[in-house]
Amino acid sequence: MNNILISDNWLRDVRIISSPNWDQRPIGTKIDLLVIHSISLPPGEFGGEWINDLFQNSLNTKAHPAFAALSGLKVSAHLLIRRDGEIIQYVPLAARAWHAGVSQFQGRDKCNDFSVGIELEGCDTIPFTTIQYTKLVQLTRIIQKIYPAITLERIVGHNQIAPGRKTDPGPLFDWKRYTQKLNSN
């Protein structure tokens, strides 16, 4: 993944599944925040196409009782890192993905306007995989090269920009492990 090149704000050598759930950022917006999320559908289960279906507005909400609450929801993220390390991109990096919802960072509302969102396939109760941390570090470095204003202090969990509403990436996300790997050569 060290050779991933950017073409029209899409990463090369990753799986592309274009989501309709994005729009243009406000004119003049500086991208300076990275938000780390976690997602599993159904909750606590991994694999399959449910996340892709959700981000493409084609999730069969009758397929599982937990999906009923997702009916009509239009969300996306820029990127997803699966448990096995596969990376999927849904939204061009320069575009506004709909990942943060009602959110605030350092007094600024609407974090979708100025952030990149990365989902990790996971949940609050199961540790993330080693390959997910490796791929997250690689993606973070690429994103920081494109958007140098995203410093270590401007990388947050969804829970930090939507406290009380969101818990992801969850208590088992190892921030120390991630930042140490990010800071190493």
C-alpha positions as CSV (number, residue, x, y, z in Angstrom):
1,M,0.0,0.0,0.0
2,N,3.0,2.3,0.2
3,N,2.6,2.9,-3.6
4,I,-1.0,4.0,-3.5
5,L,-1.4,7.0,-5.7
6,I,-4.3,9.3,-5.7
7,S,-6.4,9.8,-8.9
8,D,-9.2,12.3,-8.8
9,N,-9.3,11.9,-5.0
10,W,-9.8,8.2,-5.2
11,L,-7.0,5.9,-3.9
12,R,-5.6,3.3,-6.3
13,D,-5.2,-0.3,-5.4
14,V,-8.2,-0.3,-3.1
15,R,-11.8,-1.5,-3.7
16,I,-14.0,1.3,-4.9
17,I,-17.7,1.2,-4.1
18,S,-19.1,4.7,-4.8
19,S,-21.7,5.9,-2.4
20,P,-24.4,8.4,-3.3
21,N,-24.2,9.8,0.2
22,W,-21.9,12.7,-0.2
23,D,-21.8,16.2,-1.5
24,Q,-19.4,19.1,-2.0
25,R,-17.7,20.8,1.0
26,P,-18.4,24.5,1.5
27,I,-16.3,26.6,-0.8
28,G,-12.9,27.4,0.8
29,T,-13.1,24.7,3.5
30,K,-9.8,23.5,4.7
31,I,-9.7,19.8,5.5
32,D,-8.0,19.5,8.8
33,L,-9.6,16.7,10.8
34,L,-9.5,12.9,10.6
35,V,-12.3,11.0,12.4
36,I,-12.0,7.3,13.2
37,H,-15.2,5.3,13.5
38,S,-16.1,1.7,13.9
39,I,-19.1,-0.2,12.4
40,S,-20.4,-3.7,12.3
41,L,-23.6,-5.0,10.7
42,P,-25.4,-6.7,12.4
43,P,-23.8,-5.3,15.6
44,G,-20.9,-7.5,16.7
45,E,-20.8,-9.5,13.4
46,F,-18.3,-9.1,10.6
47,G,-18.0,-9.8,6.9
48,G,-20.6,-9.8,4.2
49,E,-21.9,-6.8,2.3
50,W,-24.2,-5.2,4.8
51,I,-21.9,-2.1,5.4
52,N,-21.6,-1.6,1.6
53,D,-25.3,-1.9,1.3
54,L,-25.9,0.7,4.0
55,F,-23.5,3.1,2.4
56,Q,-25.3,2.6,-1.0
57,N,-28.8,3.0,0.4
58,S,-29.6,-0.6,-0.5
59,L,-29.6,-2.3,3.0
60,N,-32.6,-4.7,3.4
61,T,-33.8,-3.4,6.7
62,K,-35.9,-6.5,7.1
63,A,-32.9,-8.9,6.9
64,H,-32.1,-8.5,10.6
65,P,-34.0,-7.0,13.5
66,A,-31.1,-4.5,14.2
67,F,-31.4,-3.0,10.8
68,A,-34.9,-1.6,11.3
69,A,-33.5,1.5,13.1
70,L,-31.4,2.1,9.9
71,S,-34.4,2.5,7.6
72,G,-34.1,5.6,5.5
73,L,-30.6,6.5,6.9
74,K,-28.3,8.0,4.4
75,V,-24.7,7.8,5.6
76,S,-21.2,7.1,4.2
77,A,-17.6,7.3,5.1
78,H,-14.6,8.0,2.9
79,L,-13.0,4.7,3.7
80,L,-13.6,1.4,5.5
81,I,-10.9,-1.0,6.7
82,R,-12.3,-4.5,7.0
83,R,-11.1,-7.0,9.6
84,D,-8.8,-8.7,7.1
85,G,-7.2,-5.4,6.1
86,E,-9.2,-4.9,2.9
87,I,-9.7,-1.2,2.2
88,I,-12.9,0.1,0.5
89,Q,-13.3,3.7,-0.6
90,Y,-16.9,5.1,-0.9
91,V,-16.4,8.9,-1.3
92,P,-13.6,11.0,-3.0
93,L,-11.4,12.4,-0.3
94,A,-12.0,16.0,-1.3
95,A,-15.8,15.5,-1.0
96,R,-17.9,15.7,2.1
97,A,-18.9,12.2,3.3
98,W,-21.9,11.9,5.6
99,H,-20.1,10.2,8.5
100,A,-20.1,12.5,11.6
101,G,-23.7,13.6,11.9
102,V,-24.3,16.2,14.6
103,S,-20.8,17.0,15.7
104,Q,-18.4,19.6,17.0
105,F,-14.6,19.9,17.2
106,Q,-12.9,22.8,19.0
107,G,-16.0,25.0,18.7
108,R,-16.6,24.2,15.1
109,D,-19.9,22.5,14.2
110,K,-20.6,20.1,11.3
111,C,-17.4,18.1,11.3
112,N,-18.4,16.5,8.0
113,D,-17.5,19.9,6.4
114,F,-13.8,19.7,7.3
115,S,-13.0,16.1,8.0
116,V,-12.1,12.7,6.4
117,G,-13.9,9.7,8.0
118,I,-12.4,6.3,8.2
119,E,-14.5,3.3,9.4
120,L,-12.9,0.3,11.0
121,E,-15.0,-2.9,10.8
122,G,-15.4,-3.5,14.5
123,C,-17.4,-2.8,17.7
124,D,-17.0,-1.7,21.3
125,T,-16.5,-5.2,22.6
126,I,-14.0,-6.9,20.3
127,P,-10.4,-5.8,19.8
128,F,-9.4,-4.6,16.3
129,T,-6.9,-6.7,14.3
130,T,-3.2,-6.0,13.8
131,I,-3.7,-5.6,10.0
132,Q,-6.4,-3.0,10.7
133,Y,-3.9,-0.9,12.7
134,T,-1.3,-1.3,10.0
135,K,-3.6,-0.2,7.2
136,L,-5.0,2.6,9.3
137,V,-1.5,4.0,9.9
138,Q,-0.7,3.7,6.2
139,L,-4.0,5.5,5.2
140,T,-3.4,8.2,7.9
141,R,0.1,8.9,6.5
142,I,-1.3,9.2,2.9
143,I,-4.1,11.5,4.1
144,Q,-1.7,13.6,6.1
145,K,0.5,14.1,3.0
146,I,-2.6,15.3,1.1
147,Y,-4.0,17.4,4.0
148,P,-1.0,18.4,6.2
149,A,-3.2,20.3,8.6
150,I,-4.3,16.9,9.9
151,T,-1.8,16.7,12.7
152,L,-1.8,14.1,15.4
153,E,-3.8,16.5,17.6
154,R,-6.5,16.6,14.9
155,I,-7.1,12.9,14.7
156,V,-10.1,11.9,16.9
157,G,-12.7,9.2,17.5
158,H,-16.3,9.7,16.6
159,N,-17.0,9.7,20.3
160,Q,-14.9,12.8,20.8
161,I,-16.9,14.9,18.3
162,A,-20.3,13.5,19.2
163,P,-20.0,12.8,23.0
164,G,-23.0,11.1,24.6
165,R,-24.3,10.2,21.1
166,K,-21.5,8.0,19.8
167,T,-19.0,5.6,21.4
168,D,-16.9,4.5,18.4
169,P,-14.2,3.6,17.8
170,G,-14.8,2.2,21.3
171,P,-12.9,1.5,24.4
172,L,-10.9,-1.3,22.8
173,F,-9.4,0.9,20.1
174,D,-5.7,1.2,21.2
175,W,-4.9,4.8,20.7
176,K,-1.4,4.4,22.1
177,R,-0.6,1.5,19.7
178,Y,-2.0,3.6,16.7
179,T,-0.1,6.8,17.6
180,Q,3.2,4.9,18.3
181,K,3.0,3.2,14.9
182,L,2.0,6.4,13.3
183,N,5.1,8.2,14.8
184,S,7.5,5.4,13.9
185,N,9.3,5.1,10.5
